[in-house]
Amino acid sequence: METPVLIDNDRCTGCGICSRVCIFSVLSQDNNGTVPRINPEQHGRCVRCGQCETFCPSSAISVKYPAAWPTPDQPAPGSVTPTQIRELVQGRRTERQFRRQPVPRETIESMLDIVRYAPSAVNLQPVHWQIIEKEESRRALTAGVVRWLDEASRNGWYRELDAWLPELIRQWNEGTDLITHGAPCIIIAHTPRTSPAFYTDAVIALSYLDIVAPVFGIGTCWAGLVRKACENSPEVQKLTGIPEDHMVQHAMLAGYPALQHHQIPRRQPARIGWT
């Protein structure tokens, strides 16, 4: 059986780090200082996480599998300071007022090129992206969500929003969009239907996007009502344009903010327990 892990014997120093980080012992080392080998009994358990390649200090390991694309140049560890990351996270805001200016495709692609490094279970990288940018498509999707919300309100399917749904629907009927807020871009994270773990992978990826977007001048808003409607209505999910064998895991609004923030919002202290 062909292995996805290649070892360059000339580069390998026999440090043993690769076998230490391989949680299923696909790589094993008979003695300290020797070149590790592929364990034939464990070979089938390789989860293609890429840790062996990442941690090899002599660049003696390379991996070859569909998810292993070439890696870009990366900054040295520690090039982002705790202060910088704190300022980035604290400066992130939910945006519900957007300028009508379209977001260039190049900007979306640049953000998602970063987001693809978000972790996923056993490195399956199941998240796909559907970008709804045409106004008629965004309006059609939002109208579909409103129809489902109206049905949900009348049938009591969404009790936690009973106090708000009638107002959201009324405002839509009167010309005010409180569902997708006129955002020029709706970003759909979708995956194959094959694993319940993919929801977590999609939320992690969108969380990365939520942090990355402000660096590009883009504001975001989690679109929970869009996700809920897609989850419960085949009609609404079809309006997103994703493949039939995929499912919408979550959605996010994106666009250039219409307003400027002047304060950091108040937050509770972190609630931490120790054992």
C-alpha positions as CSV (number, residue, x, y, z in Angstrom):
1,M,0.0,0.0,0.0
2,E,1.4,3.4,-0.9
3,T,2.1,5.7,2.0
4,P,1.2,9.4,2.0
5,V,4.4,10.1,4.0
6,L,7.7,10.5,2.3
7,I,11.0,10.6,4.3
8,D,14.2,12.0,2.8
9,N,16.9,9.8,4.4
10,D,19.6,12.3,3.5
11,R,17.9,15.1,5.4
12,C,16.7,13.0,8.4
13,T,18.7,13.5,11.6
14,G,17.0,10.7,13.4
15,C,15.7,13.1,16.1
16,G,12.5,11.0,16.5
17,I,10.1,14.0,16.7
18,C,7.9,12.7,13.9
19,S,7.3,9.4,15.6
20,R,6.5,11.3,18.9
21,V,3.8,13.5,17.2
22,C,2.2,10.7,15.2
23,I,-0.6,9.7,17.6
24,F,-1.3,6.4,15.8
25,S,2.3,5.4,15.5
26,V,2.2,5.3,11.7
27,L,5.8,6.4,12.0
28,S,8.1,4.5,14.3
29,Q,11.7,4.5,15.2
30,D,13.6,1.4,16.2
31,N,16.5,3.2,17.9
32,N,17.4,6.7,18.7
33,G,19.3,8.3,15.8
34,T,17.9,6.0,13.1
35,V,15.7,7.0,10.3
36,P,12.0,6.4,11.2
37,R,10.0,3.9,9.2
38,I,6.4,3.5,8.2
39,N,4.8,0.9,10.5
40,P,2.9,-1.5,8.1
41,E,0.5,-2.5,10.9
42,Q,-0.5,1.1,11.6
43,H,-0.3,2.5,8.1
44,G,-4.1,2.4,7.5
45,R,-4.7,4.6,10.6
46,C,-2.9,7.7,9.2
47,V,-5.4,10.5,9.6
48,R,-3.4,12.8,7.2
49,C,-3.0,15.5,9.9
50,G,0.4,16.6,8.5
51,Q,2.0,16.9,12.0
52,C,5.0,14.8,11.0
53,E,5.9,17.3,8.2
54,T,5.1,20.3,10.3
55,F,7.3,19.4,13.3
56,C,10.2,18.0,11.4
57,P,13.1,20.4,12.1
58,S,15.2,19.3,9.1
59,S,12.4,19.3,6.5
60,A,13.0,15.7,5.9
61,I,9.3,14.7,5.7
62,S,6.8,15.6,3.0
63,V,3.2,14.4,2.7
64,K,1.2,13.7,-0.5
65,Y,-2.5,13.4,-0.3
66,P,-5.4,15.4,-1.8
67,A,-5.6,17.9,1.1
68,A,-1.9,18.6,1.2
69,W,-1.4,21.6,-1.1
70,P,1.9,23.5,-1.1
71,T,2.3,25.7,2.0
72,P,3.0,29.5,1.6
73,D,5.9,31.3,3.2
74,Q,5.1,31.9,6.9
75,P,6.2,34.5,9.5
76,A,8.5,33.4,12.2
77,P,6.9,32.2,15.4
78,G,6.1,35.0,17.7
79,S,5.8,37.6,15.0
80,V,2.3,38.4,16.3
81,T,2.3,39.7,19.8
82,P,-0.3,39.1,22.5
83,T,-1.1,42.8,22.4
84,Q,-1.7,42.7,18.7
85,I,-4.0,39.7,18.9
86,R,-5.9,41.3,21.8
87,E,-6.5,44.5,19.9
88,L,-7.6,42.5,16.9
89,V,-10.1,40.4,18.8
90,Q,-11.4,43.3,21.0
91,G,-11.8,45.4,17.9
92,R,-14.1,43.0,16.2
93,R,-17.8,44.1,16.1
94,T,-21.0,42.7,14.8
95,E,-22.1,44.8,11.8
96,R,-25.7,45.3,10.9
97,Q,-25.4,48.5,8.8
98,F,-23.5,48.0,5.6
99,R,-22.5,50.3,2.7
100,R,-24.0,49.3,-0.6
101,Q,-20.4,48.9,-2.0
102,P,-19.8,45.4,-3.3
103,V,-17.0,43.4,-1.8
104,P,-14.5,42.5,-4.5
105,R,-14.2,38.8,-5.2
106,E,-10.4,39.1,-4.8
107,T,-11.0,40.3,-1.2
108,I,-13.3,37.3,-0.4
109,E,-10.8,34.9,-1.9
110,S,-7.9,36.4,0.0
111,M,-9.8,36.0,3.3
112,L,-10.8,32.4,2.6
113,D,-7.3,31.6,1.6
114,I,-6.3,32.3,5.1
115,V,-9.3,30.7,6.7
116,R,-8.5,27.4,5.0
117,Y,-5.9,26.8,7.6
118,A,-8.6,26.5,10.3
119,P,-8.5,23.1,12.0
120,S,-10.9,20.3,11.2
121,A,-11.5,16.8,12.6
122,V,-8.7,14.4,11.4
123,N,-7.8,17.1,8.8
124,L,-10.7,16.3,6.5
125,Q,-11.1,19.9,5.6
126,P,-14.8,19.4,4.6
127,V,-15.9,23.0,4.5
128,H,-16.9,24.5,1.1
129,W,-18.0,28.1,0.5
130,Q,-20.9,29.5,-1.4
131,I,-20.8,33.3,-1.9
132,I,-24.2,34.9,-2.6
133,E,-23.3,38.3,-4.1
134,K,-26.0,39.1,-6.7
135,E,-28.7,41.3,-5.3
136,E,-31.5,39.2,-6.8
137,S,-30.1,36.1,-5.3
138,R,-29.7,37.7,-1.9
139,R,-33.2,39.0,-2.0
140,A,-34.6,35.7,-3.0
141,L,-32.8,33.9,-0.2
142,T,-33.9,36.4,2.4
143,A,-37.5,36.2,1.2
144,G,-37.3,32.4,1.5
145,V,-36.1,32.8,5.1
146,V,-38.9,35.2,5.9
147,R,-41.5,32.7,4.5
148,W,-40.1,30.0,6.6
149,L,-40.0,32.3,9.7
150,D,-43.7,33.2,9.1
151,E,-44.6,29.5,8.9
152,A,-42.5,28.8,12.0
153,S,-44.2,31.7,13.9
154,R,-47.7,30.5,13.0
155,N,-46.9,26.9,14.0
156,G,-44.8,27.7,17.2
157,W,-41.7,26.0,15.9
158,Y,-39.3,28.6,17.2
159,R,-40.6,29.5,20.6
160,E,-37.4,31.3,21.7
161,L,-38.0,33.9,19.1
162,D,-41.8,34.3,19.6
163,A,-41.3,37.9,20.9
164,W,-39.3,39.0,17.8
165,L,-40.5,37.0,14.8
166,P,-43.7,38.9,14.1
167,E,-41.8,42.2,14.1
168,L,-39.1,40.8,11.8
169,I,-41.7,39.7,9.4
170,R,-43.7,43.0,9.6
171,Q,-40.6,45.0,9.0
172,W,-39.7,42.9,5.9
173,N,-43.2,43.4,4.5
174,E,-42.8,47.1,5.0
175,G,-39.4,47.2,3.2
176,T,-36.9,46.9,6.0
177,D,-34.6,43.9,6.0
178,L,-33.7,42.8,9.6
179,I,-32.7,39.3,8.4
180,T,-29.7,39.9,6.2
181,H,-29.6,43.7,6.8
182,G,-28.9,44.4,3.1
183,A,-25.4,43.0,3.3
184,P,-23.8,42.9,-0.1
185,C,-22.4,39.4,0.5
186,I,-23.8,36.3,2.2
187,I,-21.2,33.7,2.9
188,I,-22.5,30.1,3.2
189,A,-20.3,27.4,4.8
190,H,-21.5,24.1,3.6
191,T,-20.2,20.5,3.8
192,P,-21.1,17.0,2.6
193,R,-23.9,15.5,4.6
194,T,-21.8,12.5,5.7
195,S,-20.7,13.5,9.2
196,P,-22.3,15.4,12.1
197,A,-18.8,16.6,13.1
198,F,-18.7,18.8,10.0
199,Y,-20.9,21.4,11.7
200,T,-18.2,22.0,14.3
201,D,-15.6,22.3,11.5
202,A,-17.7,24.8,9.7
203,V,-18.2,27.0,12.8
204,I,-14.5,26.9,13.5
205,A,-13.8,28.1,9.9
206,L,-16.4,30.8,10.1
207,S,-14.9,31.9,13.5
208,Y,-11.6,32.3,11.8
209,L,-13.3,34.4,9.0
210,D,-14.9,36.5,11.7
211,I,-11.5,37.5,13.1
212,V,-9.8,37.8,9.7
213,A,-12.4,40.0,8.0
214,P,-11.8,43.3,9.9
215,V,-8.1,43.2,8.7
216,F,-9.5,43.5,5.2
217,G,-11.9,46.3,6.2
218,I,-14.9,43.9,6.1
219,G,-17.6,43.8,8.8
220,T,-19.4,40.5,9.6
221,C,-22.6,39.3,11.2
222,W,-23.5,35.7,12.0
223,A,-26.7,34.9,10.2
224,G,-28.4,32.4,12.5
225,L,-31.8,32.8,11.0
226,V,-30.5,31.9,7.6
227,R,-28.9,28.8,9.0
228,K,-32.0,27.8,10.9
229,A,-34.2,28.3,7.8
230,C,-31.8,26.3,5.6
231,E,-31.7,23.5,8.3
232,N,-35.5,23.1,8.3
233,S,-36.6,24.1,4.8
234,P,-35.3,22.3,1.6
235,E,-36.8,25.3,-0.3
236,V,-34.6,27.8,1.4
237,Q,-31.5,25.6,1.2
238,K,-32.0,25.2,-2.5
239,L,-32.0,29.0,-2.9
240,T,-28.4,29.0,-1.7
241,G,-27.3,27.1,-4.8
242,I,-25.2,24.5,-3.0
243,P,-25.0,20.9,-4.2
244,E,-27.9,18.7,-3.2
245,D,-25.6,16.3,-1.4
246,H,-24.3,19.1,0.8
247,M,-26.0,20.9,3.7
248,V,-25.7,24.5,5.0
249,Q,-23.9,24.4,8.3
250,H,-23.9,28.2,9.0
251,A,-23.9,31.6,7.3
252,M,-22.3,34.9,7.7
253,L,-23.1,38.4,6.4
254,A,-20.2,40.4,5.1
255,G,-19.7,43.9,3.7
256,Y,-18.1,47.3,4.3
257,P,-19.3,48.8,7.5
258,A,-21.5,51.9,7.2
259,L,-20.6,53.1,10.7
260,Q,-17.4,53.6,12.7
261,H,-16.9,52.0,16.1
262,H,-15.7,54.3,18.9
263,Q,-15.7,52.0,21.9
264,I,-14.9,48.5,22.9
265,P,-18.1,46.8,24.1
266,R,-18.4,45.7,27.7
267,R,-17.9,42.0,28.4
268,Q,-18.0,39.9,31.5
269,P,-14.7,38.6,33.0
270,A,-13.7,35.2,31.8
271,R,-15.3,32.5,33.9
272,I,-12.6,29.9,34.6
273,G,-12.6,26.8,36.7
274,W,-9.5,24.8,37.7
275,T,-9.2,21.2,38.7
